């Protein structure tokens, strides 16, 4: 079965999370959530930016 690099990386991450416990996985999930929230806020709020010409 051929796996794409993203699938292989995700499988590696899942295997590592099983060996290390939930601490590191939770840390990664929280970081991704914070980055996602910041990116979403930036995308939504940049629409309110107006030039004063």
C-alpha distance matrix in Angstrom:
0.0 3.8 6.4 9.9 12.7 14.3 11.6 11.4 15.2 15.6 13.7 16.0 18.9 18.5 18.3 21.3 23.2 22.9 24.4 27.1 28.2 28.9 31.3 29.0 26.7 29.9 31.2 28.2 28.4 32.1 31.8 29.3 31.7 34.7 33.2 32.1 35.6 37.2 35.1 35.8 39.5 39.7 38.2 40.5 43.6 43.5 44.4 47.7 48.6 51.4 53.4 57.1 58.5
3.8 0.0 3.8 6.7 9.6 11.7 9.8 9.6 13.3 14.3 13.2 15.1 18.0 18.2 18.4 21.0 22.9 23.3 24.7 26.9 28.2 28.7 30.8 28.1 26.0 29.2 30.0 26.8 27.2 30.8 30.1 27.5 30.1 32.8 31.0 30.0 33.6 34.9 32.6 33.6 37.2 37.1 35.6 38.2 41.1 40.7 41.8 45.2 45.8 48.6 50.3 54.1 55.4
6.4 3.8 0.0 3.7 6.5 8.1 6.0 6.2 9.7 10.6 9.9 12.0 14.5 15.0 15.6 18.0 19.7 20.5 22.0 24.0 25.2 25.4 27.3 24.6 22.4 25.6 26.3 23.0 23.4 27.0 26.3 23.7 26.4 29.1 27.3 26.4 30.0 31.3 29.2 30.2 33.8 33.7 32.4 35.0 37.9 37.6 38.8 42.1 42.8 45.6 47.5 51.2 52.6
9.9 6.7 3.7 0.0 3.8 5.5 5.3 6.3 8.7 10.0 10.7 12.4 14.3 15.5 16.7 18.4 20.0 21.4 23.0 24.4 25.6 25.5 27.0 24.0 21.8 24.8 25.1 21.6 22.0 25.4 24.3 21.6 24.3 26.8 24.6 23.8 27.5 28.5 26.2 27.3 30.9 30.6 29.2 32.0 34.8 34.3 35.5 38.9 39.4 42.2 44.0 47.7 49.0
12.7 9.6 6.5 3.8 0.0 3.8 5.5 5.0 6.1 8.5 9.8 10.4 12.2 14.2 15.3 16.3 18.2 20.0 21.2 22.2 23.8 23.7 24.8 21.6 19.8 22.8 22.7 19.2 20.2 23.4 21.9 19.5 22.6 24.8 22.5 22.1 25.9 26.7 24.5 26.1 29.5 29.0 28.1 31.0 33.5 33.0 34.6 37.8 38.1 41.0 42.7 46.3 47.8
14.3 11.7 8.1 5.5 3.8 0.0 3.8 5.5 5.1 6.1 8.6 9.8 10.5 12.3 14.2 15.2 16.3 18.5 20.1 20.8 21.8 21.3 22.4 19.3 17.2 19.9 20.0 16.3 16.9 20.1 18.9 16.2 19.1 21.5 19.4 18.7 22.5 23.5 21.4 22.8 26.3 26.1 25.1 27.9 30.5 30.3 31.8 35.0 35.5 38.5 40.4 44.0 45.7
11.6 9.8 6.0 5.3 5.5 3.8 0.0 3.8 5.4 5.1 6.1 8.6 9.8 10.5 12.3 14.1 15.2 16.6 18.6 19.8 20.7 20.4 22.1 19.4 16.9 19.8 20.6 17.2 17.5 21.0 20.4 17.8 20.4 23.2 21.6 20.7 24.3 25.8 23.9 25.0 28.5 28.7 27.7 30.1 32.9 33.0 34.4 37.5 38.3 41.4 43.4 47.1 48.8
11.4 9.6 6.2 6.3 5.0 5.5 3.8 0.0 3.8 5.5 5.1 6.2 8.6 9.9 10.6 12.3 14.2 15.5 16.8 18.3 19.7 20.1 21.6 18.7 16.9 20.2 20.7 17.5 18.5 22.0 21.2 19.1 22.1 24.6 23.0 22.7 26.4 27.6 25.9 27.4 30.7 30.8 30.1 32.7 35.3 35.3 37.0 40.0 40.6 43.7 45.6 49.2 50.9
15.2 13.3 9.7 8.7 6.1 5.1 5.4 3.8 0.0 3.8 5.4 5.1 6.1 8.6 9.9 10.4 12.2 14.3 15.4 16.2 17.7 17.8 18.8 15.7 14.0 17.3 17.4 14.1 15.4 18.8 17.7 15.9 19.1 21.3 19.7 19.8 23.4 24.5 23.1 24.8 28.0 28.0 27.7 30.3 32.7 32.8 34.7 37.5 38.0 41.2 43.1 46.6 48.5
15.6 14.3 10.6 10.0 8.5 6.1 5.1 5.5 3.8 0.0 3.8 5.4 5.0 6.2 8.6 9.8 10.4 12.4 14.4 15.2 15.9 15.5 17.1 14.4 11.9 15.0 15.8 12.6 13.2 16.8 16.4 14.3 17.0 19.8 18.7 18.3 21.8 23.3 22.1 23.3 26.6 27.1 26.7 29.0 31.6 32.0 33.8 36.5 37.3 40.7 42.8 46.4 48.4
13.7 13.2 9.9 10.7 9.8 8.6 6.1 5.1 5.4 3.8 0.0 3.8 5.4 5.1 6.2 8.6 9.8 10.7 12.6 14.3 15.2 15.6 17.7 15.3 13.1 16.5 17.7 15.0 15.6 19.3 19.3 17.6 20.2 23.0 22.2 21.9 25.2 26.9 25.8 27.0 30.2 30.9 30.4 32.7 35.3 35.8 37.5 40.2 41.1 44.5 46.6 50.1 52.2
16.0 15.1 12.0 12.4 10.4 9.8 8.6 6.2 5.1 5.4 3.8 0.0 3.8 5.5 5.1 6.1 8.5 10.0 10.8 12.2 14.0 14.8 16.3 13.6 12.3 16.0 16.5 14.1 15.6 19.0 18.6 17.5 20.5 22.9 22.0 22.3 25.7 27.0 26.2 27.8 30.8 31.2 31.2 33.6 35.9 36.3 38.4 41.0 41.6 45.0 47.0 50.4 52.5
18.9 18.0 14.5 14.3 12.2 10.5 9.8 8.6 6.1 5.0 5.4 3.8 0.0 3.8 5.5 5.1 6.1 8.6 10.0 10.3 11.6 11.8 13.0 10.2 8.6 12.3 12.8 10.3 11.9 15.3 15.0 14.1 17.0 19.4 18.8 19.3 22.4 23.8 23.3 24.9 27.8 28.4 28.6 30.9 33.1 33.7 35.8 38.3 39.0 42.5 44.6 48.0 50.2
18.5 18.2 15.0 15.5 14.2 12.3 10.5 9.9 8.6 6.2 5.1 5.5 3.8 0.0 3.8 5.4 5.1 6.3 8.8 10.0 10.3 10.5 12.8 10.9 8.6 12.1 13.7 11.8 12.4 16.0 16.6 15.6 17.8 20.6 20.6 20.5 23.4 25.4 25.0 26.1 29.0 30.1 30.2 32.1 34.5 35.4 37.3 39.7 40.7 44.2 46.6 49.9 52.3
18.3 18.4 15.6 16.7 15.3 14.2 12.3 10.6 9.9 8.6 6.2 5.1 5.5 3.8 0.0 3.8 5.4 5.2 6.5 8.8 10.1 11.6 13.8 12.1 10.8 14.4 15.8 14.3 15.5 18.9 19.4 18.8 21.2 23.8 23.7 24.0 26.9 28.7 28.4 29.6 32.5 33.4 33.6 35.7 37.9 38.8 40.8 43.2 44.1 47.6 49.8 53.2 55.5
21.3 21.0 18.0 18.4 16.3 15.2 14.1 12.3 10.4 9.8 8.6 6.1 5.1 5.4 3.8 0.0 3.8 5.4 5.2 6.1 8.3 10.0 11.3 9.2 8.9 12.7 13.4 12.2 14.2 17.1 17.3 17.4 20.0 22.1 22.1 23.0 25.8 27.2 27.2 28.8 31.4 32.2 32.8 34.9 36.9 37.8 40.1 42.2 42.9 46.5 48.6 51.9 54.3
23.2 22.9 19.7 20.0 18.2 16.3 15.2 14.2 12.2 10.4 9.8 8.5 6.1 5.1 5.4 3.8 0.0 3.8 5.4 5.1 5.6 6.5 8.4 6.9 5.9 9.4 10.9 10.2 11.6 14.4 15.3 15.5 17.6 19.9 20.5 21.1 23.6 25.4 25.7 27.0 29.4 30.7 31.3 33.1 35.1 36.3 38.5 40.5 41.4 45.1 47.4 50.6 53.2
22.9 23.3 20.5 21.4 20.0 18.5 16.6 15.5 14.3 12.4 10.7 10.0 8.6 6.3 5.2 5.4 3.8 0.0 3.8 5.7 5.5 7.5 10.3 10.0 9.0 12.0 14.1 13.8 14.6 17.5 18.8 18.9 20.7 23.2 24.0 24.4 26.7 28.7 29.1 30.1 32.6 34.1 34.6 36.2 38.3 39.7 41.7 43.7 44.8 48.5 50.9 54.1 56.7
24.4 24.7 22.0 23.0 21.2 20.1 18.6 16.8 15.4 14.4 12.6 10.8 10.0 8.8 6.5 5.2 5.4 3.8 0.0 3.8 5.8 9.1 10.8 10.3 10.6 13.7 15.0 15.1 16.7 19.2 20.1 20.7 22.8 24.9 25.5 26.4 28.8 30.5 31.0 32.4 34.7 35.9 36.7 38.5 40.4 41.6 43.8 45.8 46.7 50.3 52.6 55.7 58.3
27.1 26.9 24.0 24.4 22.2 20.8 19.8 18.3 16.2 15.2 14.3 12.2 10.3 10.0 8.8 6.1 5.1 5.7 3.8 0.0 3.8 6.8 7.5 7.1 8.5 11.1 12.0 12.6 14.6 16.6 17.5 18.6 20.6 22.3 23.2 24.5 26.6 28.1 28.9 30.5 32.5 33.7 34.8 36.6 38.2 39.5 41.9 43.7 44.4 48.2 50.4 53.4 56.1
28.2 28.2 25.2 25.6 23.8 21.8 20.7 19.7 17.7 15.9 15.2 14.0 11.6 10.3 10.1 8.3 5.6 5.5 5.8 3.8 0.0 3.8 5.7 7.0 7.4 9.2 11.1 12.3 13.4 15.2 16.9 18.0 19.4 21.3 22.7 23.7 25.4 27.3 28.4 29.5 31.5 33.1 34.2 35.6 37.3 38.9 41.1 42.7 43.8 47.6 50.0 52.9 55.8
28.9 28.7 25.4 25.5 23.7 21.3 20.4 20.1 17.8 15.5 15.6 14.8 11.8 10.5 11.6 10.0 6.5 7.5 9.1 6.8 3.8 0.0 3.8 5.7 5.1 5.9 8.5 9.9 10.3 12.0 14.1 15.2 16.1 18.1 19.9 20.6 22.1 24.2 25.4 26.3 28.2 30.0 31.1 32.3 34.0 35.8 38.0 39.5 40.7 44.4 47.0 49.9 52.8
31.3 30.8 27.3 27.0 24.8 22.4 22.1 21.6 18.8 17.1 17.7 16.3 13.0 12.8 13.8 11.3 8.4 10.3 10.8 7.5 5.7 3.8 0.0 3.8 5.5 5.3 6.3 8.8 10.0 10.7 12.5 14.4 15.4 16.7 18.5 19.9 21.2 22.8 24.4 25.7 27.2 28.8 30.3 31.6 32.9 34.7 37.1 38.4 39.4 43.2 45.6 48.4 51.3
29.0 28.1 24.6 24.0 21.6 19.3 19.4 18.7 15.7 14.4 15.3 13.6 10.2 10.9 12.1 9.2 6.9 10.0 10.3 7.1 7.0 5.7 3.8 0.0 3.8 5.4 5.0 6.2 8.6 9.9 10.6 12.3 14.2 15.4 16.6 18.2 20.0 21.3 22.5 24.1 25.8 27.1 28.5 30.2 31.5 32.9 35.5 37.0 37.7 41.5 43.7 46.6 49.4
26.7 26.0 22.4 21.8 19.8 17.2 16.9 16.9 14.0 11.9 13.1 12.3 8.6 8.6 10.8 8.9 5.9 9.0 10.6 8.5 7.4 5.1 5.5 3.8 0.0 3.8 5.4 5.2 6.2 8.6 10.0 10.6 12.3 14.4 15.4 16.3 18.3 20.1 21.0 22.2 24.3 25.8 26.8 28.3 30.0 31.5 33.8 35.5 36.5 40.2 42.7 45.7 48.4
29.9 29.2 25.6 24.8 22.8 19.9 19.8 20.2 17.3 15.0 16.5 16.0 12.3 12.1 14.4 12.7 9.4 12.0 13.7 11.1 9.2 5.9 5.3 5.4 3.8 0.0 3.8 5.4 5.0 6.1 8.6 9.9 10.4 12.3 14.2 15.1 16.4 18.4 19.8 20.8 22.4 24.3 25.5 26.7 28.2 30.1 32.3 33.7 34.9 38.7 41.3 44.1 47.0
31.2 30.0 26.3 25.1 22.7 20.0 20.6 20.7 17.4 15.8 17.7 16.5 12.8 13.7 15.8 13.4 10.9 14.1 15.0 12.0 11.1 8.5 6.3 5.0 5.4 3.8 0.0 3.8 5.5 5.2 6.2 8.7 9.9 10.7 12.4 14.1 15.4 16.7 18.4 19.9 21.3 22.7 24.4 25.8 27.0 28.6 31.2 32.4 33.3 37.0 39.4 42.2 45.1
28.2 26.8 23.0 21.6 19.2 16.3 17.2 17.5 14.1 12.6 15.0 14.1 10.3 11.8 14.3 12.2 10.2 13.8 15.1 12.6 12.3 9.9 8.8 6.2 5.2 5.4 3.8 0.0 3.8 5.5 5.2 6.1 8.5 10.0 10.6 12.1 14.2 15.5 16.4 18.0 20.0 21.1 22.3 24.1 25.6 26.9 29.4 31.1 31.8 35.5 37.8 40.8 43.6
28.4 27.2 23.4 22.0 20.2 16.9 17.5 18.5 15.4 13.2 15.6 15.6 11.9 12.4 15.5 14.2 11.6 14.6 16.7 14.6 13.4 10.3 10.0 8.6 6.2 5.0 5.5 3.8 0.0 3.8 5.5 5.2 6.1 8.7 10.0 10.4 12.2 14.3 15.2 16.1 18.2 19.9 20.8 22.2 24.0 25.6 27.8 29.4 30.6 34.3 36.9 39.9 42.7
32.1 30.8 27.0 25.4 23.4 20.1 21.0 22.0 18.8 16.8 19.3 19.0 15.3 16.0 18.9 17.1 14.4 17.5 19.2 16.6 15.2 12.0 10.7 9.9 8.6 6.1 5.2 5.5 3.8 0.0 3.8 5.5 5.0 6.2 8.6 9.7 10.5 12.4 14.2 15.2 16.5 18.3 19.9 21.0 22.3 24.2 26.5 27.7 28.9 32.7 35.2 38.0 41.0
31.8 30.1 26.3 24.3 21.9 18.9 20.4 21.2 17.7 16.4 19.3 18.6 15.0 16.6 19.4 17.3 15.3 18.8 20.1 17.5 16.9 14.1 12.5 10.6 10.0 8.6 6.2 5.2 5.5 3.8 0.0 3.8 5.4 5.2 6.2 8.4 9.9 10.7 12.2 14.1 15.4 16.6 18.3 20.0 21.0 22.5 25.1 26.5 27.2 30.9 33.2 36.1 38.9
29.3 27.5 23.7 21.6 19.5 16.2 17.8 19.1 15.9 14.3 17.6 17.5 14.1 15.6 18.8 17.4 15.5 18.9 20.7 18.6 18.0 15.2 14.4 12.3 10.6 9.9 8.7 6.1 5.2 5.5 3.8 0.0 3.8 5.5 5.1 5.9 8.5 9.9 10.4 11.9 14.1 15.2 16.2 18.0 19.7 21.0 23.3 25.1 26.0 29.7 32.1 35.2 37.9
31.7 30.1 26.4 24.3 22.6 19.1 20.4 22.1 19.1 17.0 20.2 20.5 17.0 17.8 21.2 20.0 17.6 20.7 22.8 20.6 19.4 16.1 15.4 14.2 12.3 10.4 9.9 8.5 6.1 5.0 5.4 3.8 0.0 3.8 5.5 5.0 6.1 8.6 9.8 10.3 12.1 14.1 15.2 16.3 17.9 19.8 21.9 23.4 24.7 28.5 31.2 34.1 37.0
34.7 32.8 29.1 26.8 24.8 21.5 23.2 24.6 21.3 19.8 23.0 22.9 19.4 20.6 23.8 22.1 19.9 23.2 24.9 22.3 21.3 18.1 16.7 15.4 14.4 12.3 10.7 10.0 8.7 6.2 5.2 5.5 3.8 0.0 3.8 5.4 5.1 6.2 8.6 9.8 10.6 12.3 14.3 15.4 16.3 18.1 20.7 21.7 22.7 26.5 29.1 31.8 34.8
33.2 31.0 27.3 24.6 22.5 19.4 21.6 23.0 19.7 18.7 22.2 22.0 18.8 20.6 23.7 22.1 20.5 24.0 25.5 23.2 22.7 19.9 18.5 16.6 15.4 14.2 12.4 10.6 10.0 8.6 6.2 5.1 5.5 3.8 0.0 3.8 5.5 5.2 6.1 8.5 9.9 10.5 12.3 14.2 15.3 16.4 19.1 20.7 21.2 25.0 27.3 30.3 33.0
32.1 30.0 26.4 23.8 22.1 18.7 20.7 22.7 19.8 18.3 21.9 22.3 19.3 20.5 24.0 23.0 21.1 24.4 26.4 24.5 23.7 20.6 19.9 18.2 16.3 15.1 14.1 12.1 10.4 9.7 8.4 5.9 5.0 5.4 3.8 0.0 3.8 5.5 5.1 6.0 8.5 9.8 10.5 12.1 14.0 15.4 17.5 19.4 20.5 24.2 26.8 29.9 32.6
35.6 33.6 30.0 27.5 25.9 22.5 24.3 26.4 23.4 21.8 25.2 25.7 22.4 23.4 26.9 25.8 23.6 26.7 28.8 26.6 25.4 22.1 21.2 20.0 18.3 16.4 15.4 14.2 12.2 10.5 9.9 8.5 6.1 5.1 5.5 3.8 0.0 3.8 5.5 5.1 6.1 8.5 9.9 10.5 11.9 14.0 16.1 17.3 18.8 22.5 25.4 28.2 31.2
37.2 34.9 31.3 28.5 26.7 23.5 25.8 27.6 24.5 23.3 26.9 27.0 23.8 25.4 28.7 27.2 25.4 28.7 30.5 28.1 27.3 24.2 22.8 21.3 20.1 18.4 16.7 15.5 14.3 12.4 10.7 9.9 8.6 6.2 5.2 5.5 3.8 0.0 3.8 5.5 5.1 6.1 8.6 9.9 10.4 12.0 14.7 15.8 16.5 20.3 22.9 25.7 28.6
35.1 32.6 29.2 26.2 24.5 21.4 23.9 25.9 23.1 22.1 25.8 26.2 23.3 25.0 28.4 27.2 25.7 29.1 31.0 28.9 28.4 25.4 24.4 22.5 21.0 19.8 18.4 16.4 15.2 14.2 12.2 10.4 9.8 8.6 6.1 5.1 5.5 3.8 0.0 3.8 5.5 5.1 6.2 8.6 9.9 10.6 13.2 15.1 15.7 19.4 21.8 25.0 27.6
35.8 33.6 30.2 27.3 26.1 22.8 25.0 27.4 24.8 23.3 27.0 27.8 24.9 26.1 29.6 28.8 27.0 30.1 32.4 30.5 29.5 26.3 25.7 24.1 22.2 20.8 19.9 18.0 16.1 15.2 14.1 11.9 10.3 9.8 8.5 6.0 5.1 5.5 3.8 0.0 3.8 5.4 5.2 6.1 8.5 10.1 11.7 13.6 15.1 18.7 21.7 24.8 27.5
39.5 37.2 33.8 30.9 29.5 26.3 28.5 30.7 28.0 26.6 30.2 30.8 27.8 29.0 32.5 31.4 29.4 32.6 34.7 32.5 31.5 28.2 27.2 25.8 24.3 22.4 21.3 20.0 18.2 16.5 15.4 14.1 12.1 10.6 9.9 8.5 6.1 5.1 5.5 3.8 0.0 3.8 5.5 5.2 5.8 8.3 10.3 11.3 12.8 16.5 19.5 22.3 25.4
39.7 37.1 33.7 30.6 29.0 26.1 28.7 30.8 28.0 27.1 30.9 31.2 28.4 30.1 33.4 32.2 30.7 34.1 35.9 33.7 33.1 30.0 28.8 27.1 25.8 24.3 22.7 21.1 19.9 18.3 16.6 15.2 14.1 12.3 10.5 9.8 8.5 6.1 5.1 5.4 3.8 0.0 3.8 5.5 5.3 5.9 8.9 10.3 10.8 14.5 17.1 20.1 22.9
38.2 35.6 32.4 29.2 28.1 25.1 27.7 30.1 27.7 26.7 30.4 31.2 28.6 30.2 33.6 32.8 31.3 34.6 36.7 34.8 34.2 31.1 30.3 28.5 26.8 25.5 24.4 22.3 20.8 19.9 18.3 16.2 15.2 14.3 12.3 10.5 9.9 8.6 6.2 5.2 5.5 3.8 0.0 3.8 5.7 5.6 7.2 9.9 10.9 14.3 17.0 20.3 22.8
40.5 38.2 35.0 32.0 31.0 27.9 30.1 32.7 30.3 29.0 32.7 33.6 30.9 32.1 35.7 34.9 33.1 36.2 38.5 36.6 35.6 32.3 31.6 30.2 28.3 26.7 25.8 24.1 22.2 21.0 20.0 18.0 16.3 15.4 14.2 12.1 10.5 9.9 8.6 6.1 5.2 5.5 3.8 0.0 3.8 5.7 6.0 7.8 10.1 13.4 16.7 19.7 22.4
43.6 41.1 37.9 34.8 33.5 30.5 32.9 35.3 32.7 31.6 35.3 35.9 33.1 34.5 37.9 36.9 35.1 38.3 40.4 38.2 37.3 34.0 32.9 31.5 30.0 28.2 27.0 25.6 24.0 22.3 21.0 19.7 17.9 16.3 15.3 14.0 11.9 10.4 9.9 8.5 5.8 5.3 5.7 3.8 0.0 3.8 5.2 5.5 7.2 10.9 14.1 16.8 19.9
43.5 40.7 37.6 34.3 33.0 30.3 33.0 35.3 32.8 32.0 35.8 36.3 33.7 35.4 38.8 37.8 36.3 39.7 41.6 39.5 38.9 35.8 34.7 32.9 31.5 30.1 28.6 26.9 25.6 24.2 22.5 21.0 19.8 18.1 16.4 15.4 14.0 12.0 10.6 10.1 8.3 5.9 5.6 5.7 3.8 0.0 3.8 5.3 5.3 8.8 11.6 14.8 17.4
44.4 41.8 38.8 35.5 34.6 31.8 34.4 37.0 34.7 33.8 37.5 38.4 35.8 37.3 40.8 40.1 38.5 41.7 43.8 41.9 41.1 38.0 37.1 35.5 33.8 32.3 31.2 29.4 27.8 26.5 25.1 23.3 21.9 20.7 19.1 17.5 16.1 14.7 13.2 11.7 10.3 8.9 7.2 6.0 5.2 3.8 0.0 3.8 5.5 8.0 11.2 14.4 16.8
47.7 45.2 42.1 38.9 37.8 35.0 37.5 40.0 37.5 36.5 40.2 41.0 38.3 39.7 43.2 42.2 40.5 43.7 45.8 43.7 42.7 39.5 38.4 37.0 35.5 33.7 32.4 31.1 29.4 27.7 26.5 25.1 23.4 21.7 20.7 19.4 17.3 15.8 15.1 13.6 11.3 10.3 9.9 7.8 5.5 5.3 3.8 0.0 3.8 6.2 9.9 12.4 15.3
48.6 45.8 42.8 39.4 38.1 35.5 38.3 40.6 38.0 37.3 41.1 41.6 39.0 40.7 44.1 42.9 41.4 44.8 46.7 44.4 43.8 40.7 39.4 37.7 36.5 34.9 33.3 31.8 30.6 28.9 27.2 26.0 24.7 22.7 21.2 20.5 18.8 16.5 15.7 15.1 12.8 10.8 10.9 10.1 7.2 5.3 5.5 3.8 0.0 3.8 6.9 9.7 12.6
51.4 48.6 45.6 42.2 41.0 38.5 41.4 43.7 41.2 40.7 44.5 45.0 42.5 44.2 47.6 46.5 45.1 48.5 50.3 48.2 47.6 44.4 43.2 41.5 40.2 38.7 37.0 35.5 34.3 32.7 30.9 29.7 28.5 26.5 25.0 24.2 22.5 20.3 19.4 18.7 16.5 14.5 14.3 13.4 10.9 8.8 8.0 6.2 3.8 0.0 3.8 6.4 9.1
53.4 50.3 47.5 44.0 42.7 40.4 43.4 45.6 43.1 42.8 46.6 47.0 44.6 46.6 49.8 48.6 47.4 50.9 52.6 50.4 50.0 47.0 45.6 43.7 42.7 41.3 39.4 37.8 36.9 35.2 33.2 32.1 31.2 29.1 27.3 26.8 25.4 22.9 21.8 21.7 19.5 17.1 17.0 16.7 14.1 11.6 11.2 9.9 6.9 3.8 0.0 3.8 5.8
57.1 54.1 51.2 47.7 46.3 44.0 47.1 49.2 46.6 46.4 50.1 50.4 48.0 49.9 53.2 51.9 50.6 54.1 55.7 53.4 52.9 49.9 48.4 46.6 45.7 44.1 42.2 40.8 39.9 38.0 36.1 35.2 34.1 31.8 30.3 29.9 28.2 25.7 25.0 24.8 22.3 20.1 20.3 19.7 16.8 14.8 14.4 12.4 9.7 6.4 3.8 0.0 3.8
58.5 55.4 52.6 49.0 47.8 45.7 48.8 50.9 48.5 48.4 52.2 52.5 50.2 52.3 55.5 54.3 53.2 56.7 58.3 56.1 55.8 52.8 51.3 49.4 48.4 47.0 45.1 43.6 42.7 41.0 38.9 37.9 37.0 34.8 33.0 32.6 31.2 28.6 27.6 27.5 25.4 22.9 22.8 22.4 19.9 17.4 16.8 15.3 12.6 9.1 5.8 3.8 0.0
